[in-house]
């Protein structure tokens, strides 16, 4: 059983099924750029983006904070949120409308968890004991599995139940210890103009495409947020140049969808089905769609000319199967693929994809849970319609804010503006 907070979120989201009826195109005058004065690369990147995209120079917001990827909640509140809120409110006071914020290389990526003042040790010990017992039972069953000569459906069912129990127990322990207050800087910045709100867990995104917003009350202005960041400032700047160049001719190549052949009504089966559904939704697109429904991932050399990609599951281990087309967009479904953008050693998918030519991606800075990823059957049709910029597509398909997901890329990027590959009027229903 999920905690009450998560169950409430699911109820809210499942009851919001009215599609977005109106669309105001995001324009440069509605964007602010966040730079860190302690990072020369950040300052340079902010100036380049403002010049190339026509964002007013006055819309560059300067903060001063140590150039590191992880910060405390207090540092976020005092050194990032306060100056950003003050600057944007000043724009509003002068009659300017701000809808989108762009973080740059050098702006911290993650906010550490806030430990509760009082930890309920009795409850923690109880859940730890239950967790140890469940892990022991699971290990014993898994050890027996290779020795079985016949299929044992009851044992397999017990293994699945134990895995689910372990996941929920870890979630409960994280809640008790305050781990669910850790989040991405960008995801919190979406709520920077909102008043007080709970830091525990995720909050439903009022911008979601199939969301009336009636269940949220008066929340104030929610911002779209994107990040121009990469392993180096030069690669981050390349995201801008390549986006502008690609828009002139349009994104060309193939789409690769990597499902795992899973079925069932659990989260894994449903997400796998949505990857397959994406291929079906895009049958009428002019872009070739290659669906792999095998349990294994695309292997080396199996995905040439990749313009779009969504697949799973190789945790923290990028698989070099792709030759990326100029201007490629893609994301990999795994737990911590944006944990760092600057650490040279790990093979996180977001970092590795950008190093190899992808210019727009999505990923979590820590465990987000599967249902926190944008549904590919909505994200890609919206992007391929050519009607919406990257930041708008992400805002309309990202389920949660004040959480752990980030968007990398030029928020104004419209790779299909000149040559739409899908008619947005035919959008599918939201996935279950």
Secondary structure, 3 states (H helix, E strand, C coil): CCCHHHHHHHHHHHCCCCCCCCCCCCCHHHEEEEEECCCHHHHHHHHHHHHHHCCCHHHEEEECCCCCCEECHHHHHHHHHHHHHHHHHHHHHCCCCCCEEEEECCCCCEECCCCCCCCCHHHHHHHHHHHHHHHHHHHHHHHHHCCCCCCCHHHHHHHHHHHHHHHHHHHHHHHHHCHHHCEEHHHHHCCCCCCCCCCCCCEECCCCCCCCCHHHCCCCCCCEEEEECCCCHHHHHHHHHHHHHHHHHCCCCEEEEECCCCCCCCHHHHHHHHHHHHHHHHHHCCCCEEEECCCCCCCCCCEEEEEEEEECCCCCECCCCEEEEEEEEEEECCCCCCCCCCCCCCECHHHHHHHCCCCEEEEECCCCCHHHCCCHHHHHHHHHCCCCCHHHHHHHHCCEECCCEEEECCCCCCCCCCCCCCCHHHCCCCCC
